[in-house]
Amino acid sequence: MAKYNLEFKLKVVKEYLEGNIGYASLAKKYNISNKSIIQRWVEIFKNQGYEGLEIKRKNSKYSFEFKLNTVNLYLTGEMSYQSLANELKINNPSMIVRWVKEFREEGIEGLKPKKRGRPSNMPNTDKNEKIKNENNKAKEELSELEKLRKENYYLQMEVDILKKKIQFSQMTESEIDEYLRSLDH
């Protein structure tokens, strides 16, 4: 598809808006492959003005929420891709086509930003391996610590029981009875 500069687009659009010539005649006169190109320029100019016809050198970034709202507007409304693009000041209606297609195929996940570029074919680096090993060591140390705490608890109970046994062995029967009665109250 040929790229047309802003001055050329404005010239063609103004010539159409002056009302002297139709889309097909303009396409033939200026050697434009299809009259729909001129129709789109006129529509964009009517809705967005001069800025709409400018060639943008930088890709616009649209938020997830914006994409979702645009798809919902298309699916629930009776607007065409072109009229929706004009309304929302999106230069390329095929973006909306792509968003709707992704939404239909993948649901909401299809509208979320995706990683760009080729995935790496490099094997896991030493750094990644080191992090995994550290995580495994930390888990092992935690389970070891937990096991030691449990063992310590039971040993402490055993010591306490032995102390009580020694204490009881040195007491008379009446002192033991008195001690046991004090525990009931």
PyMOL commands that set and color helices and strands:
alter all, ss='L'
color gray80, all
select helices_A, chain A and resi 6-17+23-29+35-48+50-53+64-76+81-88+93-111+126-169+173-184
alter helices_A, ss='H'
color red, helices_A
deselect
rebuild
show_as cartoon
